[in-house]
């Protein structure tokens, strides 16, 4: 798709398979228009990729396969037309290298040592960091950085979606540190301008498996026979101050992504839960 739109071009540009060059799905590319084929509604512009301007995928999630000619990862995204080659030793995560007694998974640490076939990897869903993109007809190569589980296992489909779309799911050390520092019991000074409801049997409406506990309710019968409902919402702004590490991280994420059994939140859980103390 042209970006920005081209005035005389009302459709996308078709790139034949032999004109894709070194691009992968989602990359930003420079295209040379070659010809316009057809007429009317069937008219189509064809082009050739001249250069890749920006890469869309620093990592790829797929199925790991041992092979007689080398190890590969088959991407879960069918629009990626390359299998990822995994050079010997680069199939080892830090945890697997440690399990095998290797000092690391780099070429120097593995020199002269045979890497056995591992049950944890064989047929597993993995996340691969690309260390070389396709070039001159050669397949891309990568390094396994995560083993997500087995196809069909509970939760693995969610982990695939998160990594396939590069959704933020890991918090930086500075954000974690700030969340721990902010998640402290409410002090007397902080309570000075607030009404204290702790004497009431207020209960959270978040389920046992919720990723945060930031909403609570209290209901009581009134003398006239009606009901009095209190809804208590976490004061997140008290803990997440403007221009802090937590604030910057939340703005970067914009909104939480909620899945069936997992969540990619805007803020660290400790800071969200602490808000209702």
C-alpha positions in Angstrom: 0.0 0.0 0.0 1.4 3.4 -0.9 2.3 5.7 2.0 1.4 8.5 1.5 -1.4 7.8 -1.0 -0.6 8.4 -4.7 -3.2 10.6 -6.4 -3.5 8.6 -9.6 -3.2 5.2 -7.9 -6.5 4.0 -6.3 -5.3 0.5 -5.4 -2.3 -1.2 -3.9 0.7 -2.1 -6.0 1.1 -5.7 -6.9 4.6 -7.1 -6.4 5.3 -10.4 -8.2 7.1 -13.1 -6.2 10.4 -12.6 -8.1 10.3 -8.9 -7.4 10.0 -9.1 -3.6 13.8 -9.1 -3.2 14.8 -9.2 0.5 11.5 -7.8 2.0 9.4 -9.6 4.5 5.7 -9.1 5.2 5.0 -5.8 6.9 8.3 -4.1 6.0 8.3 -0.5 4.8 9.8 -0.5 1.3 10.7 1.7 -1.7 9.0 0.5 -4.8 9.7 1.2 -8.5 6.6 1.2 -10.6 7.1 -0.9 -13.7 3.8 -1.2 -15.6 0.1 -0.9 -15.4 -1.7 -3.9 -16.7 -5.4 -4.4 -17.7 -8.1 -1.7 -18.0 -11.0 -0.3 -16.0 -11.9 -2.2 -12.8 -9.3 -4.9 -13.6 -6.4 -2.4 -14.0 -3.4 -3.3 -11.8 -0.1 -1.6 -11.2 2.9 -3.8 -10.8 6.2 -2.8 -9.2 9.5 -4.1 -7.9 10.9 -3.6 -4.5 14.1 -1.5 -4.7 15.0 -1.2 -1.0 13.8 -2.1 2.4 13.4 1.2 4.5 12.2 -0.3 7.7 11.8 -3.8 9.2 8.5 -4.7 10.8 9.6 -7.9 12.7 12.6 -7.9 15.0 11.3 -11.3 16.1 9.2 -14.1 14.6 7.1 -16.7 16.4 6.8 -20.1 14.9 7.2 -23.9 15.1 10.7 -25.3 15.8 11.8 -28.2 13.6 14.9 -30.3 13.7 16.1 -31.3 10.3 18.8 -33.3 8.6 20.0 -30.2 6.8 19.7 -27.9 9.8 17.2 -26.5 12.3 14.4 -24.3 11.1 11.4 -22.3 12.5 8.2 -22.2 10.4 6.5 -18.9 11.1 2.9 -18.9 12.2 2.2 -15.9 10.0 1.4 -17.5 6.6 2.3 -14.2 4.9 5.9 -14.7 5.7 7.4 -16.7 2.8 10.6 -17.7 4.5 11.4 -20.3 7.0 13.9 -19.1 9.6 17.2 -21.0 9.7 18.6 -21.6 13.2 22.4 -22.1 13.1 23.8 -24.8 15.4 23.8 -23.6 19.0 21.4 -20.7 18.4 18.5 -22.9 19.2 19.5 -22.8 22.9 17.9 -20.3 25.2 19.9 -19.1 28.2 18.0 -21.6 30.3 18.7 -24.6 28.0 22.4 -23.6 27.7 22.6 -23.6 31.5 20.8 -26.9 31.7 23.4 -28.5 29.4 26.3 -27.1 31.4 27.3 -24.6 28.7 28.7 -21.2 29.7 26.6 -19.6 27.0 25.0 -20.2 23.6 27.5 -18.2 21.6 29.9 -19.7 19.0 32.8 -19.4 21.4 31.1 -21.2 24.3 29.9 -24.0 22.0 33.1 -24.5 20.0 33.9 -28.2 19.7 30.8 -29.3 21.7 27.9 -31.2 20.2 24.4 -29.9 21.0 22.0 -32.8 21.6 18.5 -33.0 20.2 16.3 -31.6 23.0 12.7 -32.7 23.8 11.8 -29.2 25.0 12.5 -27.8 21.5 11.4 -30.6 19.2 8.0 -29.4 17.8 7.8 -26.6 20.3 6.4 -23.1 19.7 9.3 -20.6 19.9 10.0 -16.9 19.6 13.0 -16.2 17.4 15.1 -13.0 17.3 16.2 -12.4 13.7 19.9 -11.9 13.4 20.0 -11.8 9.6 17.2 -10.9 7.3 16.7 -12.6 3.9 19.3 -11.3 1.4 20.2 -12.3 -2.1 18.0 -15.4 -2.0 19.4 -16.6 1.3 16.9 -17.4 4.0 16.8 -15.3 7.2 18.5 -16.7 10.3 17.6 -16.3 13.9 18.2 -17.2 17.5 15.6 -18.8 19.8 14.9 -16.5 22.7 11.8 -18.1 24.2 10.1 -21.5 24.3 6.4 -20.8 24.6 5.1 -24.4 24.9 3.4 -27.0 22.7 0.8 -26.3 20.1 -2.6 -26.7 21.6 -1.5 -26.3 25.2 -3.5 -23.9 27.4 -2.4 -20.3 27.0 0.1 -20.9 24.1 -2.3 -19.5 21.5 -2.4 -16.2 23.6 1.4 -16.1 23.8 1.6 -16.6 20.0 -0.8 -13.6 19.4 1.2 -11.4 21.8 4.5 -12.0 20.1 3.1 -12.2 16.5 1.8 -8.7 16.9 4.7 -7.5 19.0 2.4 -6.4 21.9 4.3 -5.0 24.9 4.3 -7.6 27.7 7.6 -7.1 29.5 8.2 -4.3 31.9 11.6 -2.5 32.0 13.7 -2.8 35.2 13.2 0.9 36.0 9.4 0.5 35.8 9.4 -2.5 38.0 11.6 -0.6 40.6 9.3 2.4 40.6 6.2 0.2 41.0 7.7 -1.5 44.0 8.7 1.9 45.6 5.2 3.3 45.0 3.2 0.3 46.2 3.5 1.1 49.9 0.8 1.1 52.6 -1.1 4.4 52.7 0.4 6.8 55.1 -1.4 9.1 57.6 -0.5 12.1 55.5 -2.1 10.5 52.4 -5.3 9.7 54.4 -5.6 13.3 55.7 -7.8 14.5 52.8 -9.6 11.3 52.2 -12.6 9.6 53.8 -11.7 6.2 55.3 -14.1 3.4 54.4 -12.0 0.5 55.8 -14.6 -0.1 58.6 -17.0 -1.4 56.0 -17.0 -4.9 54.5 -16.2 -3.7 51.0 -15.4 -6.5 48.6 -13.6 -6.6 45.3 -15.6 -7.4 42.2 -12.5 -8.8 40.4 -12.3 -12.5 40.2 -9.8 -14.7 41.9 -7.7 -15.0 38.7 -7.9 -11.3 37.8 -4.6 -9.6 36.9 -5.5 -6.6 39.1 -7.8 -5.7 42.0 -8.8 -2.1 41.4 -12.7 -2.1 41.7 -14.7 -2.8 44.8 -18.3 -2.4 46.0 -20.4 -2.2 49.2 -24.2 -2.5 49.5 -26.4 -1.9 52.5 -30.2 -1.8 53.1 -31.5 1.6 53.8 -34.1 2.4 56.5 -36.8 3.1 53.8 -36.3 -0.3 52.3 -34.2 0.7 49.4 -30.5 -0.1 48.8 -27.4 2.1 49.1 -24.6 1.1 46.8 -21.0 2.3 47.0 -18.6 1.8 44.1 -14.9 2.2 45.0 -12.5 2.8 42.0 -8.7 2.7 42.3 -7.1 6.2 42.4 -4.4 5.2 39.9 -3.3 8.9 39.4 -2.2 8.9 43.1 0.4 6.2 42.3 1.2 6.9 38.7 2.5 10.5 38.6 3.0 12.5 35.5 6.4 12.2 33.7 7.5 9.2 35.8 8.7 5.9 34.5 5.3 4.3 35.2 3.5 7.2 33.4 5.8 6.9 30.4 5.3 3.1 30.2 1.5 3.5 30.5 1.4 6.1 27.7 3.6 3.8 25.5 1.1 1.0 25.9 -2.0 3.2 25.6 -4.5 0.5 26.5 -4.5 -3.0 27.9 -5.0 -6.0 25.7 -7.2 -8.5 27.4 -7.3 -12.1 26.3 -9.2 -15.1 27.5 -6.6 -16.2 30.1 -3.9 -13.5 29.9 -3.5 -9.8 29.9 -1.0 -7.2 28.6 -1.7 -4.3 31.1 -0.8 -0.6 30.9 0.7 -0.6 34.4 2.6 -3.0 36.6 0.2 -5.1 38.7 1.8 -4.2 42.0 0.9 -0.5 41.4 -2.6 -1.2 40.2 -3.4 -3.5 43.2 -1.9 -1.1 45.7 -4.3 1.7 44.7 -7.2 0.1 46.6 -5.5 -0.5 49.8 
